[in-house]
Amino acid sequence: MRSVLEVVEQPREAAENIVDTLRDVLKKHNLDIQKLTSIGADNTNINYGRHHSVFSIIKREVLNLFKGNSIIY
């Protein structure tokens, strides 16, 4: 089991930029996107948009990916 916590300041919050940054971090730590269990991002469009979101872009590559529910207190 491996974990990565990396804080990245991403000036471009477009879905493609977020996925590119995610791939860069995974590659840097020699991790496979197919084994990714979760991603956290603040102030982004990660779950928004049915056809063009971080989720939908990664879903094209990781077929068993599913959305979790966010609980906001």
N, C-alpha and C positions, 0 to 999 in steps of 0.2 A: 504494500500500500504506500502510495506517495501522495503528498499534498503540495500545493504551490499556492502561496499567497503573494501576489505581486501587485503593487499599486502602480498603475500606469496613468499618467495624465494624457488624455486623448483629446486634442483640440477639435478633431473632426468627429462628430457624433453620428455620422451616417452608418447604417448597418454594415456596409462593406468594410469600412474602416475599423469598426469594432471587431468583426470577424478576422480581418487581417492581423490586428493586434493580438487577438486570442491565439491565432495560429503561430505567430512569432514567439509568444511566451511558451506555448507548448513545445515548439521546436527547440527553443533555448534550453528547456529542461528535459529534452528527449522523451516527451510524453506523446502518446497516441490519442488523437481526437476521438477515436472510436471507444476509448475507455474513459472519456470525460463523464463525470457524474453530476457536476453542477457548475454554474457560472453565476457570478454576482456582478452587477453593474449598477451604478447610481446615475440617475439623470440621463438615461439613454432610451432609445426606442427598441430595446431588446425584445420585448414581447408584443409590440404593436405592429399592426399591418399584417394582413393575412398572407400576402405574397412577397412582401419585401421587408423583412425584419431579420434580426440576428437569428431568431429561432428558425424561420423559414429557410434561410441560407444554409445554416448548419444541417437542417433536416434533410436537405438534398444529399448530403454526404453520410450522415449518421441516421440510418433508416429506423432504428429502434428508439430514437429520441422522443421524449414526450415532455409537455409543459407541466411544471408544478404549479401549485396555487400559492400566491403570495398572501400572507396574512399581515395586515397593517393594523397596528394598535393605536 
